[in-house]
Amino acid sequence: MRDAWRLSAGTFLVIPVPPPDRVDRAVAGRAMVLAPATAVPAAAVWLGLGVVAQTGWLTPLLAAGLALTATALLSRAMHLDGLADLADGLTSGPGRSRALEVMKRGDTGPGGAVALVLVLLMQAAALAGVLGTPMGTALAVTALLGSRLAPAVACRRGVPPARPDGLGAAVAGTVTWRSLVASALGVLLVGAAALRLAGEPPYAAGFVLVAGAVAAWLVTWHAVRRLGGVTGDVIGAAIEVALVTSLVVAAAVASVNGR
């Protein structure tokens, strides 16, 4: 587990950690399952900004902008880069080889730029709509932690890699269903506890987590259909799509509860 944590933190966080002593498919699978734990530093920032926004010292929109900036910095903006690369690949025209070639270049084209703008706008709008209340802040933190279930969803058993090398080849198909369910239940318990502390119904966390998991599954399904498997970019894109979907659902749940 120590090697798995080091691999997970080194992959998903900017915070330096010692390299793992051993990396094999078992360690890689555990690393993907531990991804939600790497979001804890960002979740702490979101929680603090939510509390500040509730005092009126910051507007919810500014708090949302700061929260998303901190999250991007803590993850080296890797997930956003994956989103842009996948969008460029999927909009490059027909052909698996062409899409993978475009994704590997690393520069951002029009498809990637549009995807980044739209996703970040929706994330900021949804997050600004929830950070002003205790329930909304609890749902936002749940959405953030739940979005990090996307690596486990994308790397579950039966999902092939799109290339014979790279991150996708190392982690694709390494996560068992038992590990995925256990990780999801852990995040659900954290989200339910946060809502309980906020004095709100804990079952609302389930709506947010299910939405994010379905979004991650759809991204993975489309990537396998279009590219033949997953890559590191697909995993990053799945995280960002899961996050924006979860936040939109969180905003809807908080809005309905506030009526």
MITORVO-438389 format. One record per atom (N, C-alpha, C): chain; x, y, z. Coordinates in steps of 0.1 Angstrom, whole numbers, padded with zeros to 4 digits. Each point is the difference from the previous one (the first is absolute). Layout:
N
<A; <X; Y; Z>>
...
This chain:
259
<A; <0008; -0012; 0000>>
<A; <-0008; 0012; 0000>>
<A; <0009; 0013; 0000>>
<A; <0012; -0001; 0006>>
<A; <0008; 0011; 0000>>
<A; <0004; 0004; -0014>>
<A; <0004; -0010; -0008>>
<A; <0004; 0003; -0014>>
<A; <-0012; 0005; -0008>>
<A; <-0012; -0006; 0003>>
<A; <-0012; 0005; -0007>>
<A; <-0003; 0014; 0003>>
<A; <0002; 0004; 0013>>
<A; <-0003; 0014; 0004>>
<A; <0010; 0009; -0007>>
<A; <0013; -0004; 0000>>
<A; <0010; 0009; -0006>>
<A; <-0003; 0001; -0015>>
<A; <-0004; -0010; -0006>>
<A; <-0003; 0001; -0015>>
<A; <-0012; 0008; -0002>>
<A; <-0010; -0001; 0008>>
<A; <-0012; 0008; -0001>>
<A; <0003; 0014; 0002>>
<A; <0006; 0004; 0011>>
<A; <0003; 0014; 0003>>
<A; <0010; 0006; -0010>>
<A; <0010; -0008; -0005>>
<A; <0009; 0005; -0010>>
<A; <-0007; 0002; -0013>>
<A; <-0011; -0007; -0003>>
<A; <-0007; 0001; -0013>>
<A; <-0010; 0012; 0000>>
<A; <-0007; 0001; 0011>>
<A; <-0011; 0009; 0001>>
<A; <0002; 0013; 0008>>
<A; <0012; 0001; 0006>>
<A; <0003; 0012; 0009>>
<A; <0013; 0006; -0004>>
<A; <0001; 0014; 0002>>
<A; <0012; 0007; -0002>>
<A; <0009; -0002; 0012>>
<A; <-0005; -0004; 0011>>
<A; <0008; -0001; 0012>>
<A; <0010; -0011; -0002>>
<A; <0013; 0002; 0002>>
<A; <0010; -0010; -0002>>
<A; <0000; -0011; 0010>>
<A; <0001; -0012; -0005>>
<A; <0000; -0012; 0009>>
<A; <0011; -0009; -0005>>
<A; <0006; -0009; 0009>>
<A; <0010; -0009; -0005>>
<A; <-0006; -0010; -0010>>
<A; <0008; -0004; -0010>>
<A; <-0004; -0009; -0010>>
<A; <-0003; -0014; 0006>>
<A; <-0010; -0007; -0005>>
<A; <-0003; -0014; 0005>>
<A; <0012; -0009; -0002>>
<A; <0002; -0009; 0009>>
<A; <0010; -0010; -0002>>
<A; <-0003; -0011; -0010>>
<A; <-0013; -0002; -0002>>
<A; <-0004; -0010; -0010>>
<A; <-0012; 0005; -0007>>
<A; <-0001; -0002; -0013>>
<A; <-0011; 0004; -0008>>
<A; <-0004; -0012; -0009>>
<A; <-0011; -0006; 0003>>
<A; <-0005; -0010; -0009>>
<A; <-0015; 0002; -0002>>
<A; <-0007; -0009; -0006>>
<A; <-0014; 0002; -0003>>
<A; <-0009; 0000; 0013>>
<A; <0004; -0007; 0010>>
<A; <-0007; 0000; 0013>>
<A; <0001; 0013; 0007>>
<A; <0013; 0005; 0000>>
<A; <0002; 0014; 0006>>
<A; <-0007; 0010; -0008>>
<A; <0000; -0001; -0013>>
<A; <-0007; 0010; -0008>>
<A; <-0015; 0001; 0002>>
<A; <-0006; -0012; 0002>>
<A; <-0014; -0001; 0002>>
<A; <-0003; 0007; 0014>>
<A; <0008; -0003; 0010>>
<A; <-0003; 0006; 0013>>
<A; <0002; 0015; -0001>>
<A; <0010; 0005; -0008>>
<A; <0002; 0014; -0001>>
<A; <-0012; 0007; -0006>>
<A; <-0007; -0006; -0010>>
<A; <-0011; 0006; -0006>>
<A; <-0012; 0000; 0010>>
<A; <-0001; -0010; 0009>>
<A; <-0011; -0001; 0010>>
<A; <0002; 0011; 0010>>
<A; <0013; 0003; 0003>>
<A; <0003; 0010; 0010>>
<A; <-0001; 0014; -0005>>
<A; <-0003; 0002; -0012>>
<A; <-0001; 0014; -0006>>
<A; <-0008; 0010; 0008>>
<A; <-0012; -0004; 0006>>
<A; <-0008; 0009; 0008>>
<A; <0008; 0006; 0011>>
<A; <0009; -0008; 0006>>
<A; <0007; 0005; 0012>>
<A; <0010; 0012; -0005>>
<A; <0004; 0000; -0012>>
<A; <0009; 0010; -0005>>
<A; <-0007; 0014; -0001>>
<A; <-0014; -0001; 0000>>
<A; <-0008; 0013; -0001>>
<A; <-0002; 0006; 0013>>
<A; <0004; -0006; 0011>>
<A; <-0002; 0005; 0013>>
<A; <0006; 0014; 0002>>
<A; <0012; 0003; -0004>>
<A; <0005; 0014; 0001>>
<A; <-0009; 0010; -0007>>
<A; <-0004; -0003; -0012>>
<A; <-0009; 0009; -0007>>
<A; <-0014; 0001; 0007>>
<A; <-0004; -0011; 0005>>
<A; <-0013; 0000; 0007>>
<A; <0000; 0009; 0013>>
<A; <0012; 0000; 0006>>
<A; <0002; 0009; 0012>>
<A; <-0001; 0014; -0004>>
<A; <0006; 0004; -0012>>
<A; <-0001; 0013; -0005>>
<A; <-0014; 0004; -0003>>
<A; <-0008; -0009; -0007>>
<A; <-0014; 0002; -0003>>
<A; <-0008; 0003; 0012>>
<A; <0002; -0009; 0010>>
<A; <-0007; 0002; 0013>>
<A; <0003; 0013; 0006>>
<A; <0012; 0004; 0001>>
<A; <0004; 0013; 0006>>
<A; <-0006; 0012; -0008>>
<A; <0000; -0001; -0013>>
<A; <-0006; 0011; -0009>>
<A; <-0015; 0000; 0002>>
<A; <-0006; -0012; 0001>>
<A; <-0015; 0000; 0002>>
<A; <-0003; 0007; 0013>>
<A; <0007; -0003; 0011>>
<A; <-0002; 0007; 0013>>
<A; <0001; 0015; -0001>>
<A; <0011; 0004; -0007>>
<A; <0002; 0015; -0002>>
<A; <-0011; 0006; -0008>>
<A; <-0004; -0007; -0011>>
<A; <-0011; 0005; -0008>>
<A; <-0013; 0002; 0008>>
<A; <-0002; -0009; 0009>>
<A; <-0013; 0001; 0009>>
<A; <0001; 0011; 0009>>
<A; <0012; 0005; 0004>>
<A; <0001; 0012; 0008>>
<A; <-0002; 0013; -0007>>
<A; <0001; -0001; -0013>>
<A; <-0002; 0012; -0008>>
<A; <0013; 0007; -0003>>
<A; <0011; -0005; 0004>>
<A; <0013; 0006; -0003>>
<A; <0005; -0002; -0014>>
<A; <-0005; -0010; -0006>>
<A; <0002; -0002; -0015>>
<A; <-0013; -0003; -0006>>
<A; <-0002; 0004; -0013>>
<A; <-0012; -0004; -0007>>
<A; <0002; -0014; -0004>>
<A; <-0011; -0008; -0001>>
<A; <0001; -0014; -0004>>
<A; <0007; -0002; -0014>>
<A; <-0002; 0010; -0009>>
<A; <0007; -0001; -0013>>
<A; <0015; 0001; 0001>>
<A; <0005; 0009; 0008>>
<A; <0014; 0002; 0002>>
<A; <0005; -0013; 0008>>
<A; <-0007; -0004; 0010>>
<A; <0004; -0012; 0007>>
<A; <0001; -0012; -0010>>
<A; <-0009; -0001; -0009>>
<A; <0000; -0011; -0010>>
<A; <0012; 0001; -0008>>
<A; <0003; 0012; -0005>>
<A; <0012; 0002; -0008>>
<A; <0013; -0004; 0007>>
<A; <0001; 0004; 0013>>
<A; <0012; -0003; 0007>>
<A; <0000; -0015; 0003>>
<A; <-0011; -0007; 0002>>
<A; <0000; -0014; 0003>>
<A; <0005; -0008; -0013>>
<A; <-0005; 0004; -0011>>
<A; <0004; -0007; -0013>>
<A; <0015; 0003; -0003>>
<A; <0004; 0012; 0003>>
<A; <0014; 0003; -0002>>
<A; <0009; -0008; 0009>>
<A; <-0003; -0001; 0012>>
<A; <0007; -0008; 0010>>
<A; <0001; -0015; -0004>>
<A; <-0012; -0005; -0005>>
<A; <0000; -0014; -0005>>
<A; <0009; -0002; -0012>>
<A; <0000; 0009; -0009>>
<A; <0008; -0001; -0012>>
<A; <0015; 0000; 0004>>
<A; <0003; 0009; 0009>>
<A; <0014; 0001; 0005>>
<A; <0005; -0013; 0007>>
<A; <-0009; -0005; 0008>>
<A; <0004; -0012; 0008>>
<A; <0001; -0013; -0009>>
<A; <-0007; 0000; -0011>>
<A; <0001; -0011; -0009>>
<A; <0009; 0002; -0012>>
<A; <0008; 0011; 0000>>
<A; <0008; 0004; -0011>>
<A; <-0009; 0003; -0013>>
<A; <-0012; 0002; 0002>>
<A; <-0010; 0002; -0012>>
<A; <0000; -0012; -0009>>
<A; <0005; -0012; 0005>>
<A; <0001; -0012; -0008>>
<A; <-0013; -0004; -0006>>
<A; <-0011; 0001; 0009>>
<A; <-0013; -0005; -0005>>
<A; <-0006; 0009; -0011>>
<A; <0003; 0013; 0002>>
<A; <-0005; 0009; -0010>>
<A; <0008; -0002; -0014>>
<A; <0013; -0003; 0002>>
<A; <0007; -0003; -0012>>
<A; <-0005; -0013; -0007>>
<A; <-0004; -0010; 0008>>
<A; <-0005; -0012; -0006>>
<A; <-0014; 0003; -0007>>
<A; <-0008; 0009; 0006>>
<A; <-0013; 0003; -0006>>
<A; <0003; 0007; -0014>>
<A; <0009; 0009; 0000>>
<A; <0003; 0007; -0013>>
<A; <0005; -0009; -0010>>
<A; <0010; -0009; 0004>>
<A; <0005; -0009; -0010>>
<A; <-0010; -0010; -0006>>
<A; <-0009; -0005; 0009>>
<A; <-0010; -0010; -0004>>
<A; <-0010; 0007; -0010>>
<A; <-0004; 0013; 0004>>
<A; <-0009; 0007; -0009>>
<A; <0006; 0002; -0014>>
<A; <0013; 0004; 0000>>
<A; <0007; 0002; -0013>>
<A; <0000; -0013; -0008>>
<A; <0003; -0011; 0007>>
<A; <0001; -0013; -0007>>
<A; <-0014; -0004; -0005>>
<A; <-0010; 0001; 0008>>
<A; <-0013; -0004; -0005>>
<A; <-0006; 0009; -0011>>
<A; <0005; 0012; -0001>>
<A; <-0005; 0009; -0011>>
<A; <0009; 0001; -0011>>
<A; <0010; -0009; -0001>>
<A; <0011; 0001; -0010>>
<A; <-0005; -0006; -0013>>
<A; <-0011; -0007; 0000>>
<A; <-0005; -0007; -0012>>
<A; <0000; -0015; 0002>>
<A; <-0004; -0008; -0009>>
<A; <-0002; -0014; 0001>>
<A; <0014; -0007; 0001>>
<A; <0001; -0011; 0006>>
<A; <0012; -0008; 0001>>
<A; <0006; 0000; 0013>>
<A; <0002; -0012; 0006>>
<A; <0006; -0001; 0013>>
<A; <0015; 0005; 0001>>
<A; <0007; -0003; -0010>>
<A; <0015; 0003; 0000>>
<A; <0001; 0016; -0001>>
<A; <-0008; 0006; -0008>>
<A; <0000; 0015; -0001>>
<A; <-0003; 0006; 0014>>
<A; <-0010; -0005; 0006>>
<A; <-0004; 0006; 0013>>
<A; <0011; -0002; 0011>>
<A; <0006; -0012; 0000>>
<A; <0011; -0002; 0010>>
<A; <0012; 0008; -0003>>
<A; <0003; 0002; -0013>>
<A; <0011; 0009; -0003>>
<A; <-0002; 0014; 0004>>
<A; <-0012; 0005; -0002>>
<A; <-0003; 0014; 0004>>
<A; <0001; 0001; 0015>>
<A; <-0006; -0009; 0007>>
<A; <0001; 0000; 0015>>
<A; <0014; 0000; 0005>>
<A; <0009; -0007; -0006>>
<A; <0014; -0001; 0004>>
<A; <0008; 0013; -0002>>
<A; <-0005; 0009; -0008>>
<A; <0008; 0012; -0003>>
<A; <0002; 0009; 0012>>
<A; <-0011; 0001; 0008>>
<A; <0002; 0008; 0012>>
<A; <-0005; 0015; -0002>>
<A; <-0001; 0005; -0013>>
<A; <-0005; 0013; -0001>>
<A; <-0015; 0000; 0000>>
<A; <-0006; 0012; 0002>>
<A; <-0014; 0001; 0001>>
<A; <-0006; 0006; -0013>>
<A; <-0009; -0007; -0006>>
<A; <-0007; 0005; -0012>>
<A; <-0013; 0006; 0003>>
<A; <-0008; 0003; -0010>>
<A; <-0013; 0006; 0002>>
<A; <-0010; -0009; 0008>>
<A; <0000; -0013; -0002>>
<A; <-0009; -0008; 0007>>
<A; <0003; -0001; 0015>>
<A; <0013; 0000; 0003>>
<A; <0005; 0000; 0014>>
<A; <-0003; 0013; 0007>>
<A; <0002; 0011; -0007>>
<A; <-0002; 0013; 0005>>
<A; <-0015; 0002; 0004>>
<A; <-0009; -0004; -0009>>
<A; <-0014; 0001; 0002>>
<A; <-0004; -0009; 0012>>
<A; <0005; -0012; 0001>>
<A; <-0003; -0009; 0011>>
<A; <0004; 0006; 0013>>
<A; <0012; 0006; 0001>>
<A; <0005; 0006; 0012>>
<A; <-0009; 0012; 0004>>
<A; <-0003; 0008; -0009>>
<A; <-0008; 0012; 0003>>
<A; <-0014; -0004; 0005>>
<A; <-0007; -0009; -0007>>
<A; <-0013; -0004; 0004>>
<A; <0000; -0007; 0013>>
<A; <0009; -0010; 0002>>
<A; <0000; -0007; 0013>>
<A; <0003; 0009; 0012>>
<A; <0010; 0008; -0002>>
<A; <0004; 0009; 0011>>
<A; <-0011; 0010; 0003>>
<A; <-0007; 0005; -0010>>
<A; <-0011; 0009; 0002>>
<A; <-0011; -0007; 0008>>
<A; <-0004; -0012; -0004>>
<A; <-0010; -0007; 0007>>
<A; <0004; -0004; 0014>>
<A; <0013; -0004; 0002>>
<A; <0004; -0003; 0013>>
<A; <-0001; 0013; 0009>>
<A; <0005; 0011; -0005>>
<A; <0000; 0012; 0008>>
<A; <-0015; 0005; 0004>>
<A; <-0009; -0001; -0010>>
<A; <-0013; 0004; 0002>>
<A; <-0007; -0009; 0010>>
<A; <0002; -0014; -0001>>
<A; <-0007; -0009; 0009>>
<A; <0006; 0002; 0014>>
<A; <0013; 0001; 0001>>
<A; <0007; 0001; 0013>>
<A; <-0004; 0013; 0007>>
<A; <-0001; 0011; -0008>>
<A; <-0005; 0013; 0006>>
<A; <-0014; -0001; 0005>>
<A; <-0008; -0009; -0005>>
<A; <-0014; -0002; 0004>>
<A; <-0001; -0008; 0013>>
<A; <0011; -0006; 0004>>
<A; <-0002; -0009; 0012>>
<A; <0009; 0005; 0012>>
<A; <0011; 0007; -0003>>
<A; <0009; 0003; 0011>>
<A; <-0006; 0010; 0011>>
<A; <-0011; 0006; -0003>>
<A; <-0006; 0009; 0009>>
<A; <-0007; -0006; 0012>>
<A; <-0002; -0013; 0000>>
<A; <-0008; -0006; 0011>>
<A; <0008; -0012; 0005>>
<A; <-0003; -0004; 0013>>
<A; <0006; -0012; 0005>>
<A; <-0002; -0013; -0008>>
<A; <-0013; -0002; -0004>>
<A; <-0003; -0012; -0008>>
<A; <0007; 0001; -0013>>
<A; <0000; 0011; -0007>>
<A; <0007; 0001; -0013>>
<A; <0014; -0002; 0001>>
<A; <0007; 0005; 0011>>
<A; <0014; -0003; 0002>>
<A; <0003; -0015; 0002>>
<A; <-0009; -0006; 0008>>
<A; <0002; -0015; 0002>>
<A; <-0002; -0007; -0013>>
<A; <-0009; 0004; -0008>>
<A; <-0003; -0007; -0013>>
<A; <0012; 0003; -0010>>
<A; <0006; 0012; 0001>>
<A; <0011; 0003; -0009>>
<A; <0012; -0009; 0004>>
<A; <0003; -0001; 0013>>
<A; <0011; -0008; 0004>>
<A; <-0002; -0015; -0004>>
<A; <-0013; -0005; 0001>>
<A; <-0003; -0013; -0004>>
<A; <0002; -0002; -0015>>
<A; <-0004; 0010; -0008>>
<A; <0002; 0000; -0014>>
<A; <0015; -0001; -0004>>
<A; <0008; 0008; 0007>>
<A; <0015; 0000; -0002>>
<A; <0006; -0014; 0003>>
<A; <-0003; -0005; 0011>>
<A; <0005; -0013; 0004>>
<A; <-0005; -0011; -0009>>
<A; <-0013; 0001; -0003>>
<A; <-0006; -0010; -0009>>
<A; <0005; 0000; -0014>>
<A; <0004; 0012; -0005>>
<A; <0006; 0001; -0014>>
<A; <0013; -0008; -0001>>
<A; <0007; -0002; 0011>>
<A; <0012; -0008; 0000>>
<A; <-0003; -0015; 0001>>
<A; <-0012; -0004; -0001>>
<A; <-0003; -0014; -0003>>
<A; <0001; -0003; -0014>>
<A; <0001; 0010; -0009>>
<A; <0001; -0002; -0014>>
<A; <0012; -0008; -0004>>
<A; <0012; 0001; 0006>>
<A; <0011; -0009; -0004>>
<A; <-0003; -0014; 0002>>
<A; <-0006; -0004; 0011>>
<A; <-0004; -0014; 0002>>
<A; <-0011; -0004; -0010>>
<A; <-0009; 0008; -0003>>
<A; <-0010; -0003; -0010>>
<A; <0006; -0003; -0013>>
<A; <0010; 0009; -0004>>
<A; <0006; -0001; -0013>>
<A; <0010; -0012; -0001>>
<A; <0005; -0004; 0011>>
<A; <0010; -0011; 0000>>
<A; <-0006; -0013; 0006>>
<A; <-0013; -0002; 0000>>
<A; <-0006; -0012; 0005>>
<A; <0003; -0011; -0009>>
<A; <-0002; -0012; 0005>>
<A; <0003; -0013; -0007>>
<A; <-0008; 0000; -0013>>
<A; <0006; -0004; -0011>>
<A; <-0006; -0001; -0013>>
<A; <0002; 0012; -0009>>
<A; <0006; 0011; 0005>>
<A; <0002; 0012; -0008>>
<A; <0015; -0001; -0005>>
<A; <0002; 0000; -0013>>
<A; <0013; -0002; -0005>>
<A; <0008; 0014; -0002>>
<A; <0013; 0000; -0001>>
<A; <0007; 0012; -0003>>
<A; <-0001; 0003; -0015>>
<A; <0001; 0013; -0003>>
<A; <-0001; 0004; -0014>>
<A; <0014; -0001; -0007>>
<A; <0011; 0001; 0008>>
<A; <0013; -0001; -0005>>
<A; <0008; -0011; 0008>>
<A; <0011; -0005; -0005>>
<A; <0007; -0010; 0007>>
<A; <0010; 0006; 0010>>
<A; <0000; 0013; 0001>>
<A; <0009; 0007; 0009>>
<A; <-0007; 0012; 0007>>
<A; <0006; 0006; 0009>>
<A; <-0006; 0012; 0007>>
<A; <-0008; -0005; 0012>>
<A; <-0006; 0011; 0007>>
<A; <-0008; -0003; 0012>>
<A; <-0011; -0010; -0002>>
<A; <-0007; 0002; -0011>>
<A; <-0012; -0009; -0003>>
<A; <0004; -0014; 0000>>
<A; <0011; -0003; -0007>>
<A; <0005; -0014; 0000>>
<A; <0003; -0006; 0013>>
<A; <0005; 0009; 0009>>
<A; <0004; -0005; 0014>>
<A; <-0012; -0002; 0009>>
<A; <-0011; 0007; -0002>>
<A; <-0011; -0001; 0010>>
<A; <-0013; -0005; -0006>>
<A; <-0001; -0001; -0013>>
<A; <-0013; -0005; -0006>>
<A; <-0003; -0014; 0005>>
<A; <-0012; -0003; 0004>>
<A; <-0004; -0013; 0004>>
<A; <0005; -0005; 0013>>
<A; <0006; 0009; 0008>>
<A; <0006; -0005; 0013>>
<A; <-0009; 0001; 0012>>
<A; <-0012; 0007; -0001>>
<A; <-0009; 0002; 0011>>
<A; <-0011; -0011; 0001>>
<A; <-0001; -0007; 0010>>
<A; <-0010; -0010; 0002>>
<A; <-0013; 0007; 0003>>
<A; <-0011; -0006; -0003>>
<A; <-0013; 0005; 0004>>
<A; <-0002; 0002; 0015>>
<A; <0006; -0010; 0008>>
<A; <-0001; 0001; 0014>>
<A; <0007; 0013; 0005>>
<A; <0012; 0002; -0005>>
<A; <0007; 0012; 0004>>
<A; <-0007; 0013; -0004>>
<A; <-0006; 0000; -0012>>
<A; <-0007; 0012; -0004>>
<A; <-0012; 0003; 0009>>
<A; <-0008; -0011; 0003>>
<A; <-0011; 0002; 0009>>
<A; <0004; 0005; 0013>>
<A; <0011; -0006; 0006>>
<A; <0004; 0004; 0013>>
<A; <0005; 0014; 0000>>
<A; <0006; 0005; -0010>>
<A; <0005; 0014; -0001>>
<A; <-0012; 0009; -0001>>
<A; <-0010; -0004; -0008>>
<A; <-0012; 0008; -0001>>
<A; <-0008; 0001; 0013>>
<A; <-0001; -0011; 0007>>
<A; <-0007; 0000; 0013>>
<A; <0008; 0009; 0010>>
<A; <0013; 0000; 0000>>
<A; <0008; 0008; 0009>>
<A; <-0003; 0015; -0003>>
<A; <0000; 0004; -0013>>
<A; <-0003; 0014; -0003>>
<A; <-0015; 0003; 0004>>
<A; <-0009; -0009; -0002>>
<A; <-0014; 0002; 0003>>
<A; <-0001; 0002; 0015>>
<A; <0007; -0007; 0008>>
<A; <-0001; 0002; 0015>>
<A; <0005; 0013; 0004>>
<A; <0011; 0005; -0006>>
<A; <0006; 0013; 0003>>
<A; <-0010; 0011; -0004>>
<A; <-0006; -0001; -0012>>
<A; <-0010; 0010; -0004>>
<A; <-0012; 0000; 0009>>
<A; <-0005; -0012; 0003>>
<A; <-0012; -0001; 0009>>
<A; <0003; 0006; 0014>>
<A; <0012; -0002; 0005>>
<A; <0004; 0005; 0013>>
<A; <0001; 0016; -0001>>
<A; <0005; 0005; -0011>>
<A; <0001; 0014; -0002>>
<A; <-0014; 0007; 0000>>
<A; <-0009; -0007; -0007>>
<A; <-0014; 0005; -0001>>
<A; <-0007; -0001; 0014>>
<A; <0003; -0010; 0007>>
<A; <-0006; -0002; 0014>>
<A; <0005; 0011; 0009>>
<A; <0013; 0004; -0001>>
<A; <0005; 0010; 0008>>
<A; <-0006; 0014; -0004>>
<A; <-0004; 0001; -0013>>
<A; <-0006; 0012; -0004>>
<A; <-0015; 0001; 0003>>
<A; <-0005; -0011; 0006>>
<A; <-0014; 0000; 0004>>
<A; <-0009; -0003; -0012>>
<A; <0005; -0007; -0010>>
<A; <-0008; -0003; -0012>>
<A; <-0001; -0015; -0002>>
<A; <-0009; -0005; -0008>>
<A; <-0002; -0014; -0002>>
<A; <0013; -0006; -0007>>
<A; <0005; -0011; 0006>>
<A; <0013; -0005; -0005>>
<A; <-0002; -0007; -0014>>
<A; <-0012; -0005; -0003>>
<A; <-0002; -0007; -0012>>
<A; <0003; 0009; -0013>>
<A; <0000; 0013; 0002>>
<A; <0002; 0009; -0012>>
<A; <0014; -0003; -0006>>
<A; <0009; -0005; 0009>>
<A; <0014; -0003; -0006>>
<A; <-0001; -0010; -0010>>
<A; <-0009; -0009; 0001>>
<A; <-0001; -0011; -0010>>
<A; <-0003; 0005; -0014>>
<A; <-0009; 0010; -0001>>
<A; <-0003; 0006; -0013>>
<A; <0012; 0005; -0007>>
<A; <0008; 0007; 0008>>
<A; <0013; 0007; -0006>>
<A; <0009; -0011; -0004>>
<A; <0002; -0010; 0008>>
<A; <0010; -0011; -0004>>
<A; <-0004; -0008; -0012>>
<A; <-0013; -0003; 0000>>
<A; <-0005; -0008; -0012>>
<A; <0002; 0008; -0013>>
<A; <-0003; 0013; 0001>>
<A; <0001; 0008; -0012>>
<A; <0014; 0000; -0005>>
<A; <0010; 0002; 0009>>
<A; <0014; 0000; -0004>>
<A; <0005; -0013; -0005>>
<A; <-0005; -0011; 0006>>
<A; <0005; -0013; -0004>>
<A; <-0006; -0003; -0014>>
<A; <-0012; 0004; -0003>>
<A; <-0006; -0003; -0013>>
<A; <0007; 0008; -0011>>
<A; <0004; 0013; 0004>>
<A; <0007; 0008; -0010>>
<A; <0013; -0006; -0003>>
<A; <0008; -0004; 0010>>
<A; <0013; -0007; -0002>>
<A; <-0002; -0012; -0008>>
<A; <-0010; -0008; 0002>>
<A; <-0003; -0012; -0008>>
<A; <-0002; 0003; -0014>>
<A; <-0008; 0011; -0003>>
<A; <-0003; 0004; -0014>>
<A; <0012; 0004; -0007>>
<A; <0009; 0008; 0007>>
<A; <0012; 0004; -0007>>
<A; <0009; -0012; -0003>>
<A; <0001; -0009; 0009>>
<A; <0008; -0012; -0002>>
<A; <-0006; -0008; -0012>>
<A; <-0013; -0002; 0001>>
<A; <-0007; -0008; -0011>>
<A; <0003; 0006; -0014>>
<A; <-0001; 0013; -0001>>
<A; <0002; 0007; -0013>>
<A; <0014; -0001; -0004>>
<A; <0009; 0001; 0010>>
<A; <0015; -0001; -0004>>
<A; <0003; -0014; -0005>>
<A; <-0005; -0010; 0007>>
<A; <0002; -0014; -0005>>
<A; <-0006; -0002; -0014>>
<A; <-0012; 0005; -0002>>
<A; <-0006; -0001; -0013>>
<A; <0008; 0007; -0011>>
<A; <0005; 0012; 0003>>
<A; <0006; 0009; -0010>>
<A; <0015; -0003; -0001>>
<A; <0007; -0003; 0011>>
<A; <0014; -0001; 0000>>
<A; <0005; -0014; 0002>>
<A; <-0009; -0009; 0004>>
<A; <0004; -0014; 0002>>
<A; <0004; -0002; 0015>>
<A; <0000; 0010; 0008>>
<A; <0004; -0002; 0014>>
<A; <0002; 0013; 0007>>
<A; <0007; 0000; 0011>>
<A; <0002; 0012; 0008>>
<A; <0014; 0004; 0000>>
<A; <0003; 0013; 0002>>
<A; <0013; 0006; 0002>>
<A; <0000; 0008; 0012>>
<A; <0011; 0006; 0004>>
<A; <0001; 0009; 0011>>
<A; <-0009; 0012; -0002>>
<A; <-0001; 0005; -0013>>
<A; <-0009; 0011; -0003>>
<A; <-0015; -0003; 0002>>
<A; <-0003; -0013; -0003>>
<A; <-0014; -0004; 0002>>
<A; <-0003; 0001; 0015>>
<A; <0009; -0005; 0009>>
<A; <-0002; 0000; 0014>>
<A; <-0002; 0015; 0005>>
<A; <0009; 0009; -0005>>
<A; <-0002; 0014; 0004>>
<A; <-0013; 0006; -0004>>
<A; <-0004; -0003; -0013>>
<A; <-0012; 0005; -0005>>
<A; <-0012; -0005; 0008>>
<A; <0001; -0013; 0004>>
<A; <-0011; -0006; 0008>>
<A; <-0002; 0007; 0013>>
<A; <0011; 0003; 0006>>
<A; <0000; 0008; 0013>>
<A; <-0007; 0013; -0002>>
<A; <0003; 0007; -0010>>
<A; <-0006; 0014; -0001>>
<A; <-0014; -0001; -0004>>
<A; <-0004; -0009; -0009>>
<A; <-0014; -0002; -0004>>
<A; <-0008; -0005; 0012>>
<A; <0006; -0009; 0008>>
<A; <-0007; -0005; 0012>>
<A; <-0002; 0012; 0010>>
<A; <0010; 0009; 0001>>
<A; <-0001; 0011; 0010>>
<A; <-0011; 0010; -0005>>
<A; <0000; 0003; -0012>>
<A; <-0010; 0010; -0005>>
<A; <-0014; -0006; 0001>>
<A; <-0002; -0012; -0003>>
<A; <-0013; -0007; 0001>>
<A; <-0004; 0000; 0015>>
<A; <0009; -0004; 0009>>
<A; <-0004; -0001; 0014>>
<A; <-0003; 0014; 0006>>
<A; <0007; 0010; -0005>>
<A; <-0003; 0013; 0005>>
<A; <-0013; 0006; -0005>>
<A; <-0004; -0004; -0012>>
<A; <-0013; 0005; -0005>>
<A; <-0011; -0007; 0008>>
<A; <0002; -0013; 0002>>
<A; <-0010; -0007; 0008>>
<A; <-0001; 0005; 0014>>
<A; <0012; 0003; 0006>>
<A; <0000; 0006; 0014>>
<A; <-0007; 0013; 0000>>
<A; <0002; 0009; -0010>>
<A; <-0007; 0012; -0001>>
<A; <-0015; -0002; -0001>>
<A; <-0004; -0010; -0008>>
<A; <-0015; -0002; -0001>>
<A; <-0006; -0005; 0013>>
<A; <0008; -0009; 0007>>
<A; <-0005; -0006; 0013>>
<A; <-0001; 0012; 0010>>
<A; <0010; 0008; 0001>>
<A; <0000; 0011; 0009>>
<A; <-0011; 0010; -0003>>
<A; <-0003; 0002; -0013>>
<A; <-0010; 0010; -0004>>
<A; <-0014; -0006; 0004>>
<A; <-0002; -0013; -0002>>
<A; <-0013; -0006; 0004>>
<A; <-0002; 0000; 0015>>
<A; <0011; -0002; 0007>>
<A; <-0001; -0001; 0015>>
<A; <-0003; 0014; 0005>>
<A; <0005; 0011; -0007>>
<A; <-0002; 0013; 0005>>
<A; <-0014; 0006; -0003>>
<A; <-0008; -0007; -0007>>
<A; <-0013; 0006; -0004>>
<A; <-0010; -0002; 0012>>
